[in-house]
Amino acid sequence: MKFGKQLEFHAHGELRDKFVSYKRLKRLIKRQRFLLDEQEKAGGQAKETSPLLSPDSVREQFFRELAADLEVVNNYFLSKVAELTVMVESLEGLSRQQAQADTPPESPSNHPA
């Protein structure tokens, strides 16, 4: 099974839409390749200065969509880090409270008068 399919297959719950859409990006790459091949067949040379690679091209769309996907992934994991940080701080607070509750009070006989 290919990586993109495995990722989609194993993604569940809240992770379902929090990963890079390899399938969509692969389609954009294939579309760009097709357009370049068509241009070559028509006698044009596929160069970096070609109109196909203008800011409105499939290539630019690919990078925009990749950046958007990466932002979604990054934001998801940043939110998870924030949630876990709150949980750890809460548990540390509970641990300190429990440690204080378990400490026996000092008896007056232990202090010199």
N, C-alpha and C positions, 0 to 999 in steps of 0.2 A: 504494500500500500504506500502511495506517495506521501511525502511529508505533509502537504497541505490538506490532503484527505484525512490523514491520521489526526491532525490538529483539530479539524472540524468534528471528527468522530468522537474524540475524547473530550472536547470542550462541552461542559455542561453547566447548568444553572447560570449564575451571574457571569461566568467566563465566556459564554456562548458568543457574545458580540464584542469581546475585549481582546481580540488578537488581530494580527495583520492578515488581511484577506488575500492570501496567496493566489487563489483562483481568479479573483478580479484583476489583480496586478498581472498575472500571467496572460490573461486575455488582452490587456493593454499592450504587452510586449509583442504578442502575436500579431495584433492589429498594426503596430508600428512596422514590424517586419514585412507584413503584407503590403503596406503602403510603400515601403522602400523598394520592394520587389516590383511592384506595379510601376513605380517611377523609372526604375532601370529598364523595364520592358518597353516603356514609352520612349526610351532613348535619352532620358535625363540622367545625369550623374547624381548619385546620392552623396551629397557632401554636407558637412556641418552647417554650411550657409544656406542649405535648402529650405524652402518654405515649410516643408514637413516638420522641420525642427524649430519652428518659430515658437514664441511663447504660448500660442494657442494649440500647439501640436499635441499629439498623443504622448510624446515623450514628456512634455511639461505636465500633462495631465497625470501621467504615471507618478512623477515625483510629488505632485500636489497630493494625490491620493495616498501615497506611501507616507508622507509627512503627517497627514490627517490620521491615518491608522496608528502610526507610532505615537502620536499625541494621545490618542484614546488609551493605548496600552500603558503609556507612562502615567497618565492621570489615574488610571485604575490602580496601578501599583503604589503610587504616592498616597492614594486614599487608604490602601491597605496598611501601609507603613504607619500612617497617622492613627488608624484604628488600633493597631497593635501597640503603638507607643502609649496610647491612653490605657489600654488593658494592662500593660506592664507596670505603668505608674500606679494604677489602682491596686494591683497585686502587691507591689512593693509597699504601698501604704498599709494594706491589710497585714502584711508580714511584720512591719514595724509595730503596728498596734498589738498584734499577737505576742511579739517578743516583749513588749512593755508589760502586757497583762501577765505573762509567765514569769517575770522577774519578781522574786519575793521582796516584800518591803523590808527595809533595813530595820533591825530591832534596836531599841535604845541601848541594849547591853553592848553593842558593837562600837558605840561612840564613847570616847572618854568624857567624863563630866567636867 
